Amino acid sequence: MAYVDGEDAAHLLSRNYPAGMPLQQVIPFRTQRRQQVSAIPNMGRLLRGMMVRTSRVLLGRSLQSPLEASMDLSEPAPKSNGPVPSADDGGLRAALRAMWASVAPSWCELAEHVDTREAVVTQAMLDSAGLRRGHRVLELACGPGGVGMAAAAVVGPDGEVVLSDVVPEMTAIAADRAKSAGLTNVTTREVDLERIDYPDSAFDAVLCREGLMLVLDTASAAREARRILRLGGRAVFTVWGPRDRNPWLGLLLDAVIAETGLPVPPPGIPGPFSLEAPGALAELLAGAGFRGAEVREISTPMKVSTLDEWWSMVPSLAGPLARVLRSLPAETSAAIRARADAALADFSSLDGYELPGVCLLGVGGR
Ligand SMILES: C[S@@+](CC[C@H](N)C(=O)[O-])C[C@H]1O[C@@H](n2cnc3c(N)ncnc32)[C@H](O)[C@@H]1O
């Protein structure tokens, strides 16, 4: 074991890794007071703003070389694709964008599956938005764009839908899919839902499926969505409900925590369940000034034939977690899978597995 003075290690790391350090090098770190470095797995990067404040850092045996030798000094900082981050976010927004860009290929591959599973949610969103022919609609955090593409059929050729995401890799996928579907009333654009660069009252409706809970400043995002609505327009958001009622994903997080001892998501990082608390979404919408804000639950079970099928999809889509999982040693990954499989076995059905899931649909008007 090698011991490194904590402060020196932090300086060393932040000098060589202004925007973070590859996870495979971070994971072997253990501290004498774990809670002080509870921010270790930060989408595969240890961010300077969340850097260790420990007095001592213990370097685990699994590192094959001393600390400095183990650093890849050529590793570049994540490239910024979107708007300039806030001065005080320590590069966190850039890292979040880089993380979402890294899972874009999986979202592309599984787009049809996601849309099929979420068809009920999508229809409920379109109904709640009160869409009409000729409406102008903005989809935020669109990923592969399934919701906006469905809206395009409703608003018709006189209407218009903008599929937007902060990550250009996602909007590229959405553009390809819209083109393949022959949609002529759809365009794509890079938009950060925390700071939407459209003028006031630009849209009749705003749609956002499983995106709002993933930003650092949800209050700003909700206010922005309201600001760009015309008077009488509506915004519809869905977010994942309570983690314990979403075992299709919650059990994966539980298994990672159990096997690594690390918090998932790390403190301060918005995760899939960051708006799970009772009343959180309703309060957010009301606080942003939406009129008649309402929230209701929609059941979204995930049906799979085998747990292999589940494993082939969920870890690769699971945003912040996907990168962490890819970086773990094979034996840790196998242990996580075994643990999750054992827990998921409770949900076996006649033709495979039906893993419960629930999302919250929130709607508000301007
Ligand atoms: C869980 S995926 C959902 C994708 C899509 N809405 C769907 O339901 O298929 C979350 C999406 O949010 C996007 N995202 C994350 N932070 C964002 C931000 N600040 N502004 C806009 N999009 C963001 C990600 O790039 C990703 O495409």
The ligand as a Gaussian input file, in Angstrom:
#p B3LYP/6-31G(d) Opt

LIG

0 1
 C      -32.875000       9.671000     -19.971000
 S      -32.520000      10.450000     -21.492000
 C      -34.149000      10.693000     -22.133000
 C      -34.191000      10.862000     -23.624000
 C      -35.585000      11.042000     -24.234000
 N      -36.267000      12.178000     -23.670000
 C      -36.417000       9.808000     -24.103000
 O      -37.296000       9.753000     -23.237000
 O      -36.181000       8.851000     -24.871000
 C      -32.049000      12.048000     -20.958000
 C      -31.674000      13.025000     -22.042000
 O      -31.490000      14.300000     -21.428000
 C      -30.454000      14.977000     -22.106000
 N      -29.979000      16.057000     -21.248000
 C      -29.267000      15.964000     -20.106000
 N      -29.039000      17.180000     -19.605000
 C      -29.636000      18.083000     -20.433000
 C      -29.759000      19.493000     -20.445000
 N      -29.204000      20.239000     -19.497000
 N      -30.438000      20.082000     -21.442000
 C      -30.993000      19.340000     -22.424000
 N      -30.893000      17.988000     -22.479000
 C      -30.231000      17.361000     -21.485000
 C      -29.460000      13.875000     -22.381000
 O      -28.539000      14.229000     -23.385000
 C      -30.370000      12.727000     -22.773000
 O      -30.587000      12.727000     -24.160000

